[in-house]
Amino acid sequence: MANYYNDIKEIKFELENSPLMERIVELKECGYADKDQYEEAPQDFADAMDSYDRLLDIVGDIMANVVWPNAEAVDAEGAHCENGRVRYASKTYENLQAVNQAGLTGMTMPRRYGGLNLPVTVYTAANEIVARADAGFQNIWSLQDCIETLYCFGTEEQRQKYIPRVCAGETMSMDLTEPDAGSDLQSVMLKATYDEENQCWRLNGSKRFITNGDSDIHLVLARSEAGTRDGRGLSMFIYDKRDGGVDVRRIENKMGIHGSPTCELVYKNAKCELCGDRKLGLIKYVMSLMNGARLGIAAQSVGLSQAAYEEAVAYARDRKQFGKAIIEFPAVAEMIANIKARLDAGRALLYQTARYVDMYKNLEEISRERKLTAEERQELKQYSRLADAFTPLAKGMNSEYANQNAYDCIQVHGGSGFMLEYACQRLYRDARIMNIYEGTTQMQTVAAIRYVTNGMYATVIQDMERQAMMAGLEGDYTLRRLREMASKFNACTAAVKEAADQDFHDLCARHLYEMAGNIIMCHLLLLNTLKNPELFGRSLQVYVNIADAEVEKQFNWIRKMTPDKVDYYRQA
């Protein structure tokens, strides 16, 4: 029987071969303090890893044998809007029943609320596996992650009220964007007013592009401060579907992810609760929401890339032309090797990011219970910065690769790839949204570029280079190539900073961002190869060739670009 966890050795490698993992689990389990109170709580690190392995085995089983077989039917039927409510595709209800019966909700929440208390890294692995089966279903399932924001910033009363419901299988959404406020969230105008008579807040207005918008529990960004027009007037609210007052006006007719309803919502004096403090909705709470969502889209992208790779390999081995399987032709073999290399590089970046997120979130959680030691405070600062720097890289690079890998998968299929009966066309349509929602790649560049200009990415690259040298790679040909790439990246960064021209800086930002991402992923693959050359050695060599060509391209573009040429790019 197929299993989407056990058939991918690379996932297990990422969980088992990081020196950070033991520390992450120890922090998440608070020194294994739950072991005497909860039967399912691990006794030690080995016990925890064994329980994660068994849980992911269940995820892999359900995804391979329930969700993937349902994916085509879900895509064909899609979700519908009926009398102001969402009706999922028929098979989506089967998928939800399967994951709820298996207890695959509330995964990162503490056990005292009915959760599984999983590290973010393990939850990320589950996200990847779900997305491989059906990216649209992953959208519905992974929005349980919204509960992290409520857990971090809500009151204890709110925690006790809502978290057990999510752990029991209720769904969530984050209601942020509006018809006139997409990426520009400080323009949000959904009105929140306090109802003195009933001692509650009320919401009025509309939201658009809300994934799973008819969910049970919503986190809503709304304008609580009358007369304001910027981010300082926005707060976060909790809306409970049980209270009524919100209708689904329509479901968007989308290119892909048909199983995931994208809704336009109308709020009509809807009762809600303030989450956290007033005026911090955008400044603090949405950032928490978005960073979690961006890591989720990175995992979704990797999962879809895995599906694209599997479909490409299966077809290329089966399809015969000129008397032999097309996988034997170098042109086809190169496409498949490139898919695999981008997949392995992107996955390495995804899990490194997840581990950084785990470290800072666990330390942050401990800080709410006790004062951190000086060493712990330094750790918190370090990993918070690393998570902030790596998240836009993981989301941006992986979502772009999901699109490229799905494209190449269709190309491997040739004319058959254009036919609707092959899964590759669904993967292609599903992938297209990944470098758009939760912040376009352009927005990820904006989030990341300060880590180019302040030298953080360069420092990360240097640290990884030192790790490789300590492992005995001094003089290694691959490491020399990476040094040459880093030298070009540093030269380009210096040239852009020296120009001291904001428009020139903004035009070059995407190029610098991609250079940094490619070099970092090369180093991560190199470090993985040192531990398991059989698993990663080929992908490393292929990806270094891809990255070298990309870095050279960006290097040539920037070194021949000057501020006076920026006007060439103003076409309208």
C-alpha positions in Angstrom: 0.0 0.0 0.0 1.3 3.4 -1.0 2.5 5.8 1.7 3.4 9.4 1.0 5.7 9.6 4.0 7.6 6.4 3.9 8.4 6.6 0.2 10.3 9.9 0.6 13.5 9.3 2.4 14.4 13.0 2.2 11.7 14.0 4.6 12.9 11.6 7.3 16.4 12.7 6.7 15.4 16.4 7.4 13.8 15.3 10.6 16.6 13.1 11.9 19.8 14.8 10.8 19.8 18.3 12.1 21.8 19.0 15.3 19.0 21.4 16.3 16.3 18.8 16.4 17.0 17.5 19.9 17.1 21.0 21.3 13.8 21.8 19.5 12.0 18.8 20.9 13.4 19.4 24.4 12.1 23.0 24.3 8.7 22.1 22.8 8.2 19.5 25.5 9.5 21.8 28.3 12.0 19.1 29.4 9.4 16.4 28.9 7.3 17.8 31.7 4.0 16.2 30.3 5.3 12.6 30.5 3.6 11.9 33.9 0.3 13.7 33.0 -0.5 12.6 29.5 -0.1 9.0 28.4 0.7 10.0 24.8 3.5 12.5 25.9 7.0 11.3 25.1 9.4 10.2 27.8 12.5 11.4 26.0 13.9 12.5 22.6 14.0 9.0 21.1 10.4 8.4 22.2 9.3 11.8 20.7 11.0 11.0 17.4 9.3 7.6 17.3 5.9 9.1 17.9 6.5 11.7 15.2 7.4 8.9 12.8 4.3 7.0 13.6 2.1 10.0 13.2 3.6 11.0 9.8 3.1 7.4 8.7 -0.6 7.9 9.4 -0.6 11.1 7.4 1.2 9.5 4.5 -1.2 6.6 4.5 -4.3 8.8 4.4 -2.9 11.1 1.8 -1.8 8.3 -0.6 -4.9 6.2 -0.2 -7.7 8.7 0.4 -6.9 12.2 -0.6 -4.8 11.6 -3.8 -7.4 9.2 -5.3 -10.1 11.9 -4.5 -8.1 14.8 -6.0 -9.3 14.5 -9.6 -13.0 14.4 -8.5 -12.5 17.3 -6.2 -10.9 19.4 -8.9 -13.7 18.6 -11.3 -16.5 19.4 -8.9 -15.0 22.2 -6.9 -16.7 24.1 -4.1 -20.1 25.8 -4.5 -21.9 28.7 -2.9 -25.5 27.8 -1.8 -27.7 30.3 0.0 -24.8 32.2 1.4 -22.9 29.2 2.6 -20.0 27.1 1.1 -20.6 23.5 0.0 -17.4 21.6 -0.4 -16.9 19.1 -3.2 -18.3 15.8 -2.2 -15.0 14.1 -1.8 -13.6 16.9 0.3 -16.0 15.8 3.1 -14.4 12.3 2.8 -11.0 13.8 3.1 -12.0 15.9 6.2 -13.6 12.9 7.8 -10.4 10.8 7.3 -8.1 13.4 8.8 -10.4 14.3 11.7 -10.9 10.6 12.6 -7.1 10.2 12.7 -6.8 13.2 15.0 -4.7 15.3 12.5 -5.9 18.7 13.8 -4.5 21.0 16.4 -1.2 19.6 15.7 1.1 22.2 17.2 -1.3 23.1 20.1 -0.5 22.1 23.7 -2.0 18.8 25.1 -4.0 20.7 27.7 -6.2 22.0 24.9 -6.5 18.7 23.1 -3.6 19.3 20.7 -0.7 17.1 19.7 2.1 19.5 20.8 4.1 18.9 17.6 7.1 21.0 16.7 6.6 23.3 13.7 9.2 21.2 11.8 7.1 18.0 12.1 3.9 19.9 11.3 5.7 21.3 8.2 6.5 17.7 7.1 2.8 16.9 7.4 1.9 20.0 5.4 4.3 18.8 2.6 2.8 15.3 2.5 -0.8 16.7 2.4 0.1 19.1 -0.4 1.6 16.3 -2.4 -1.8 14.6 -2.4 -3.9 17.7 -3.1 -2.7 21.3 -2.8 -6.3 22.5 -2.6 -7.1 20.3 0.3 -3.9 21.4 2.0 -5.3 24.9 2.1 -8.3 23.8 4.1 -6.4 21.5 6.4 -3.4 23.8 7.0 -5.4 26.8 8.1 -5.6 25.1 11.5 -2.3 27.0 11.8 -4.3 30.2 12.4 -4.9 29.0 15.9 -1.2 29.7 16.6 -1.9 33.4 16.4 -4.9 33.1 18.8 -2.8 31.0 21.1 0.0 33.5 21.2 -2.1 36.7 21.5 -5.6 35.7 22.8 -6.7 35.6 26.4 -6.7 32.3 28.4 -10.5 32.4 28.2 -10.3 32.6 24.4 -7.8 29.8 24.3 -10.1 27.5 26.2 -13.0 28.5 24.1 -11.6 28.1 20.6 -8.5 25.9 20.7 -10.2 22.6 21.7 -12.7 23.2 18.9 -9.9 23.4 16.3 -8.2 20.3 17.9 -11.5 18.5 17.4 -11.6 19.3 13.7 -13.3 22.7 13.2 -11.8 24.8 10.5 -10.3 28.3 10.4 -9.7 31.2 8.1 -7.8 34.5 8.1 -9.9 37.3 6.7 -7.5 40.0 5.7 -7.8 41.2 2.1 -10.6 43.4 0.7 -11.7 44.4 -2.8 -9.6 47.6 -2.5 -6.9 46.2 -0.1 -4.9 43.2 -1.4 -1.2 43.4 -0.5 -1.7 46.9 0.8 -3.3 45.8 4.1 -3.0 49.1 5.8 -5.9 50.2 3.4 -8.3 47.7 5.1 -11.6 49.4 5.8 -13.9 46.7 7.3 -15.4 48.5 10.2 -15.3 47.4 13.8 -17.4 49.2 16.3 -18.0 48.5 20.0 -21.6 47.7 20.9 -22.0 49.2 24.4 -25.4 47.6 25.0 -24.3 44.1 24.3 -20.7 44.5 25.4 -19.2 43.2 22.2 -17.6 44.3 19.0 -19.5 44.4 15.7 -18.1 44.0 12.1 -19.5 45.6 9.0 -18.2 45.5 5.5 -16.7 43.0 3.0 -13.7 40.8 2.6 -12.4 39.2 -0.7 -10.1 36.4 -1.6 -10.6 34.7 1.7 -9.4 31.1 1.6 -11.9 28.7 3.3 -14.0 31.8 4.0 -17.0 29.9 5.4 -14.9 28.3 8.2 -16.0 27.8 11.8 -13.6 30.3 13.3 -12.2 33.5 11.6 -9.4 35.8 12.5 -10.4 39.2 11.0 -8.4 42.3 10.4 -10.7 45.3 10.8 -10.5 49.1 11.4 -11.3 49.7 15.1 -10.2 53.3 15.3 -12.6 55.7 13.6 -11.0 58.4 11.4 -7.8 56.5 10.7 -6.6 55.3 7.3 -3.3 53.5 8.0 -2.1 50.4 9.8 -2.2 52.0 13.2 -6.0 52.0 13.2 -6.4 48.2 12.6 -7.1 45.5 15.2 -7.5 41.7 15.1 -10.9 40.1 15.9 -12.2 36.6 16.4 -15.4 35.8 14.6 -17.4 32.6 15.5 -19.6 31.3 12.7 -22.1 30.1 15.4 -23.0 33.7 16.1 -24.1 34.4 12.5 -23.9 37.7 10.7 -21.5 36.7 7.8 -22.6 35.5 4.4 -20.6 34.2 1.5 -21.5 36.5 -1.4 -19.7 34.3 -4.0 -16.9 31.8 -4.5 -14.2 32.9 -7.0 -14.0 31.0 -10.3 -10.3 30.1 -10.2 -7.7 28.5 -12.5 -6.8 25.9 -9.9 -7.0 24.6 -6.3 -10.7 24.1 -7.0 -11.3 22.2 -3.8 -10.3 25.2 -1.7 -13.1 27.8 -1.7 -11.9 31.4 -2.1 -14.7 33.6 -0.9 -16.1 37.0 -0.9 -17.7 37.7 2.5 -20.2 40.2 3.6 -20.2 41.2 7.3 -23.6 42.5 8.6 -23.2 43.6 12.2 -21.4 40.4 13.0 -20.6 39.8 16.6 -16.9 39.3 17.4 -14.2 39.5 20.1 -11.0 41.5 20.2 -7.9 39.4 19.9 -5.0 40.9 21.7 -4.6 44.7 22.0 -6.3 47.4 19.9 -4.2 49.0 17.1 -1.8 46.0 16.8 -3.8 44.0 14.3 -1.5 44.7 11.3 1.6 45.8 13.1 2.0 42.7 15.1 -0.7 40.0 14.7 -1.0 39.8 10.9 2.8 39.5 10.7 2.5 36.4 12.9 -0.3 35.1 10.8 1.5 35.8 7.5 4.8 34.2 8.5 3.1 31.0 9.5 1.1 31.0 6.3 4.2 31.7 4.2 6.0 28.7 5.7 2.8 26.7 4.9 2.9 27.8 1.3 6.6 26.9 1.1 5.6 23.4 2.3 2.7 23.3 -0.1 5.1 24.2 -2.9 7.6 21.5 -2.0 4.7 18.9 -1.8 3.5 19.9 -5.2 7.0 19.7 -6.6 7.3 16.2 -5.3 4.0 15.3 -7.0 5.3 16.8 -10.3 8.5 14.9 -10.0 6.7 11.6 -9.4 4.4 12.2 -12.4 7.2 13.1 -14.7 9.3 10.1 -13.8 6.4 7.7 -14.1 5.5 9.0 -17.5 9.0 9.1 -18.8 9.7 5.5 -17.8 6.5 4.3 -19.4 6.4 6.3 -22.6 8.3 4.7 -25.5 9.5 6.6 -28.5 12.0 5.4 -31.2 12.2 2.1 -29.5 13.1 3.2 -26.0 11.7 4.9 -22.9 11.9 8.7 -23.2 13.7 9.0 -19.9 16.7 7.6 -21.7 16.9 10.7 -23.9 19.3 13.3 -22.5 16.9 16.2 -23.1 14.2 14.5 -21.0 16.6 13.2 -18.4 17.9 16.8 -17.9 14.4 18.1 -17.2 13.7 15.4 -14.7 17.1 15.9 -13.0 16.4 19.6 -12.8 13.0 19.0 -11.2 14.6 16.7 -8.6 17.5 19.1 -7.9 15.2 22.1 -7.4 12.9 19.9 -5.2 15.8 18.7 -3.0 17.3 22.2 -2.7 13.9 23.8 -1.9 13.1 21.1 0.7 16.5 21.7 2.4 15.6 25.4 2.6 12.1 24.7 3.9 13.2 22.5 6.8 16.1 24.8 7.8 13.5 27.6 8.0 11.1 25.5 10.0 13.8 24.6 12.5 14.6 28.3 12.9 10.9 29.1 13.5 10.7 26.2 16.0 13.7 27.6 18.0 12.4 31.1 18.4 8.7 30.2 18.9 9.6 27.6 21.6 11.9 30.1 23.4 9.2 32.8 23.1 6.6 30.4 24.6 9.0 29.6 27.5 9.5 33.4 28.1 5.8 33.7 28.9 6.2 31.2 31.8 9.6 32.3 33.2 12.5 34.7 32.7 14.9 33.4 30.1 18.6 33.0 30.9 21.1 35.3 29.2 22.0 32.5 26.9 18.4 31.8 26.0 17.7 35.4 25.3 20.6 35.4 22.9 19.3 32.3 21.2 15.8 33.9 20.9 17.3 36.9 19.2 19.4 34.9 16.9 16.8 32.4 15.7 14.1 35.1 15.5 16.3 37.0 13.0 17.2 33.8 11.1 13.5 32.8 10.8 12.6 36.3 9.6 15.3 36.2 7.0 14.7 32.7 5.8 10.9 32.7 5.6 10.6 35.0 2.6 13.4 32.9 0.9 11.6 29.6 1.6 8.2 30.9 0.4 9.5 32.8 -2.7 12.0 30.4 -4.0 9.9 27.3 -3.5 6.7 28.8 -4.9 8.6 29.8 -8.1 10.1 26.3 -8.3 6.7 24.7 -7.9 5.6 26.6 -11.0 8.8 25.6 -12.9 8.6 22.0 -11.9 4.9 21.7 -12.8 5.8 23.4 -16.2 8.6 20.9 -16.8 6.4 18.0 -15.8 3.9 18.9 -18.5 6.8 19.3 -21.0 8.0 15.7 -20.1 4.5 14.5 -21.0 4.6 16.3 -24.4 1.1 16.5 -26.0 -0.4 14.3 -23.3 0.5 17.0 -20.7 -2.1 19.3 -22.4 -4.8 16.7 -21.9 -7.1 17.0 -18.9 -7.0 13.3 -18.1 -3.4 13.6 -16.9 -2.7 14.9 -13.3 0.2 17.1 -14.5 -2.2 19.7 -15.9 -3.9 20.0 -12.5 -0.6 20.4 -10.7 0.3 23.1 -13.2 -3.0 25.0 -12.5 -2.7 24.5 -8.8 0.9 25.7 -8.7 0.2 29.1 -10.3 -1.3 30.6 -7.2 1.6 29.7 -4.9 3.9 32.6 -5.9 0.9 35.0 -5.6 -1.0 34.4 -2.4 0.3 35.1 1.1 2.5 37.7 -0.6 3.8 37.6 -4.2 7.4 36.8 -4.9 7.8 40.6 -5.3 6.6 41.0 -1.7 8.9 38.3 -0.5 11.8 40.3 -2.1 10.7 43.4 -0.2 10.7 41.4 3.1 14.1 39.8 2.3 16.1 42.6 0.7 17.2 44.2 4.1 19.0 41.0 4.9 21.0 41.4 1.6 21.9 45.0 2.3 22.7 44.5 6.1 25.0 41.5 5.2 23.1 38.8 7.1 22.8 36.5 4.0 26.5 37.0 3.4 27.2 36.0 7.0 25.0 32.9 6.7 26.8 31.9 3.5 30.2 32.4 5.2 29.1 30.3 8.2 27.9 27.4 5.9 31.2 27.6 4.1 33.1 27.2 7.4 31.0 24.2 8.2 32.0 22.6 4.9 35.7 23.4 5.5 35.5 21.9 9.0 34.1 18.7 7.4 37.3 18.5 5.3 36.2 20.1 2.0 38.9 22.7 1.8 40.0 22.8 -1.8 36.9 20.9 -3.0 35.8 21.8 -6.5 32.1 22.3 -5.6 33.0 24.5 -2.6 35.3 26.6 -4.9 32.3 27.2 -7.2 30.2 28.3 -4.3 32.9 30.7 -3.2 33.0 32.2 -6.7 29.2 32.6 -6.6 29.4 34.3 -3.2 32.1 36.7 -4.5 29.8 37.7 -7.3 26.9 38.2 -4.9 29.0 40.3 -2.6 30.3 42.4 -5.5 26.7 43.0 -6.7 25.5 43.9 -3.2 28.3 46.4 -2.8 27.6 48.0 -6.3 23.9 48.5 -5.5 24.6 50.0 -2.1 27.4 52.2 -3.5 25.0 53.6 -6.1 22.8 55.1 -3.3 19.8 55.3 -5.6 16.5 54.0 -4.2 14.9 53.2 -7.6 18.1 51.4 -8.8 18.1 49.5 -5.4 14.5 48.4 -5.9 15.1 47.3 -9.5 18.1 45.2 -8.5 16.4 43.7 -5.4 14.8 40.7 -7.0 18.2 39.8 -8.7 20.1 40.0 -5.4 17.3 38.0 -3.6 17.6 35.2 -6.1 21.4 35.1 -5.9 21.2 34.8 -2.2 18.6 32.1 -2.3 20.5 30.0 -4.9 23.8 30.2 -3.0 22.2 29.3 0.4 20.3 26.3 -1.1 23.6 25.1 -2.7 25.2 25.2 0.7 22.3 23.4 2.4 22.5 20.6 -0.2 26.2 20.4 0.2 25.9 19.9 3.9 23.2 17.3 3.4 25.4 15.5 0.9 28.2 15.3 3.4 25.8 13.3 5.6 24.2 11.2 2.9 26.0 11.4 -0.5 23.8 8.6 -1.9 20.6 10.5 -1.3 21.8 14.0 -2.3 25.0 13.8 -4.3 23.5 13.9 -7.7 21.0 16.7 -6.9 23.9 18.7 -5.4 25.9 18.6 -8.7 22.8 19.4 -10.8 21.7 22.2 -8.6 25.1 23.8 -8.4 25.0 23.9 -12.2 21.6 25.5 -12.1 22.6 28.0 -9.4 25.9 28.9 -11.1 24.2 29.8 -14.3 21.5 31.8 -12.4 24.1 33.7 -10.4 26.2 34.5 -13.4 23.1 35.8 -15.2 22.2 38.1 -12.3 25.8 39.2 -11.9 26.0 40.2 -15.5 22.7 42.0 -15.3 23.6 44.1 -12.2 27.2 44.9 -13.2 26.0 46.3 -16.6 23.1 48.1 -15.0 23.4 51.7 -13.8 20.9 54.2 -12.2 20.5 56.2 -15.4 19.1 53.1 -17.1 16.2 52.6 -14.7 14.0 54.8 -16.9 14.2 52.1 -19.6 11.9 50.0 -17.4 9.2 52.6 -17.1 7.0 51.6 -20.0 3.7 53.1 -18.9 
